[in-house]
Amino acid sequence: MPMRPETDRPRAQSATRAENPAARFLLWPLSALVLVLSALSALAQDTTTSHAFSYFGTPKYDADFANLDYVNPDAPKGGEIAIWTMGTFDSFNPYTRKGVAGALASINIERIMTETADEIGVSYCLLCETLEYPEDHSWVIFTLRPEAAFADGSPVTAEDVAFTHDLFMEQGLPSFREGVARIIAGVEVLDESRVKFTFTEDSPKRDRISQAGASPVMSKAWYEENGARLDESRLEMALGTGAYMLDRYDINQRIVYRRNPDYWAADLPIMRGRNNFDTIRVEYFADSDAAFEAFKAGAYTFRIENSSKQWATGYDFDALEAGHVIKAELPDGTQASGQAFVFNLRRDKFKDVRVREAISRMFNFEWSNETLFYGLYERITGFATNSYNEATGLPSPEELAVLEPIADLLPEGVLTDEVYMPPVSGNRQLDRGQLRIASALLDEAGWAVGDDGIRRNAAGETLSVEFLEYSPAFDRVVQPFVANLEALGVAATLNRVDNAQYVERTRNMDFDIITDHLALGYEPGSGLEQKFGSKEANNSVFNTPGLADPAVDALIDVIRNAETREEMVPAVQALDRVMRAMKIVTPQWYKDVHTVAYFNMFEHPENLPPYDLGYLDFWWFDADKHAALKQAGALR
């Protein structure tokens, strides 16, 4: 890409105000003023030009930072890290609803701006060099870096940015298109390296620039030359700008990504000390037990352990005892993921809150944690556990200020009672006290027990519940839940299907209960509409429960329009409080550490950031340790 003269580019500033240029032209002849009239109208208000954006605060890293605090800027490049996943794949297009995309299929796609692992709500220029915006955030202009390039060496232009946006708006998921269209009114190419996003007047000011900055960028030329579509399944990755490219694959067995030696951003401060592995290999397995045995044999080299049973009892193999494998618990400061059994509220049988509460009371977390999880977990309480957005105790005055105007829409007790907490059960699998409460709730809801011990409603319909899962590791968790529900008179079943079936059924909302993650996040905005809003209830793959409630909609609107953190936090706490009272999920569990095991040839910075483990990002490979492992026969 040819570089423009320095005078044509906005000077990078760290959240500084640009001088109003209109004052410079006060003594110009009238004819000259006419010539610049359109330019003056665009610059009538002060604008901010910066390398980063944060709505609520000041970015931690200034425009001249050398590298991120949590990386090793001198980390060596080289080697391979190998991880595992379960299931199958038949596509490398992560944006289509057809087929199952391979693991890390979007690894080669970068966005205009990027985030760090030690801050919340801050975006830094990546493909862009600067962003410029007015005080009212009605538009933003991104000036692209002259060195930004796709993997084939072709430059990234404003045309590529606009093309990718239009492509998503034409062929992307309907729920995504609708959500973005509420914020972004249009994208305009100003010149080869400058692109302007204009925002809708009624969109939340806080969401505008972050939404534009999160826009992915792909090659217009590649799509046109290949006749490709965003909504098709294909075994080819679209041309992107990321540090890794697809190297090779064996369908349903493995995928290998290779670092681009000519990666355009390798020397940028925000990328220094990152993307250190030459290759990333993903091994596919049918189940977690087979994957664990393969890890012990050295078939892959890094494992995040999600099975408490394996963590507590399985790590006694020779490679670990010999020091070839490291087992570690590393700090995790993130908000709990909101993992839960999620009810499909589109089903009539789940529309009654008493039915949902009765079913939830039959999940005995305390017994599960002690018997199945070896005491490793804490209970998730709602949608913002382990963060400042979590509702606690009675509503605060700030929460009440948000809740009282919609008092007639709220579940009973929200304004007066302490926040709903999942029930505490005893140390036996079937807690008789919870069984009695659940039985009374179902009786009240009109689901009576028949002579055969099965509950039916007045129409003679059986109260049946199917847990749809795809991981064999979850069998030991769900089966006791099923047994407890059977004791309640519910015709409960566990249906474990293959990965492709699971994806298809969940996309089509064809399920009773599945496991999903419904955390609110730290600075939520318009994305809440896709996740919990009424407009998206019947067609959004993000609104798993199919939640459509006027109180939730009203609170989402307050959150979207919050101008300060002090306004946002109590509104999010209020939403957490309300949705917990609605009992739309059965909360599961979390832990505040990463449980990992890896062959002793990887290194990481001493002080890890709070919001990302970063093992594929800023860890690195030690060639000497790898050679020692090979010599000892620890690796295949």
Secondary structure, DSSP 8 states (H G I E B T S, - for coil): -----GGGS----SSEE---GGGGGTTS-HHHHHHTHHHHHHTSS-EEEESEEESSS--SS-TT--S-TTS-TT-----EEEEEEES---BS-TT-SSS-B-TTTTTT-EESEE--SS-SSEEEESSEEEEEEETT-SEEEEEE-TT-B-TTS-B--HHHHHHHHHHHHHHS-HHHHHHHHTTEEEEEE-SSSEEEEEE-TTS-HHHHHHHHHT-EE--HHHHHHHT--TTS--SS-----SSEEEEEEETTTEEEEEE-TT-TTTTSGGGTT----SEEEEEEESSHHHHHHHHHTTSSSEEE---HHIIIII--SHHHHTTSEEEEEEE--S----EEEEE-TTSGGGSSHHHHHHHHHT--HHHHHHHTSTT--EE--SSSTTSTT---SS--HHHHHHHGGGGGGS-TTTTTS---------SSSS-HHHHHHHHHHHHHTT-EE-TTS-EE-TT--B-EEEEEE--GGGHHHHHHHHHHHHHHT-EEEEEE--HHHHHHHHHTT--SEEEEE----SS--THHHHHH-GGGTTT-SS-TT----HHHHHHHHHHHT--SHHHHHHHHHHHHHHHHHHT-EEE-EE-SEEEEEEETTEE--SS--TT---TTTT-EE-HHHHHHHHHHT---
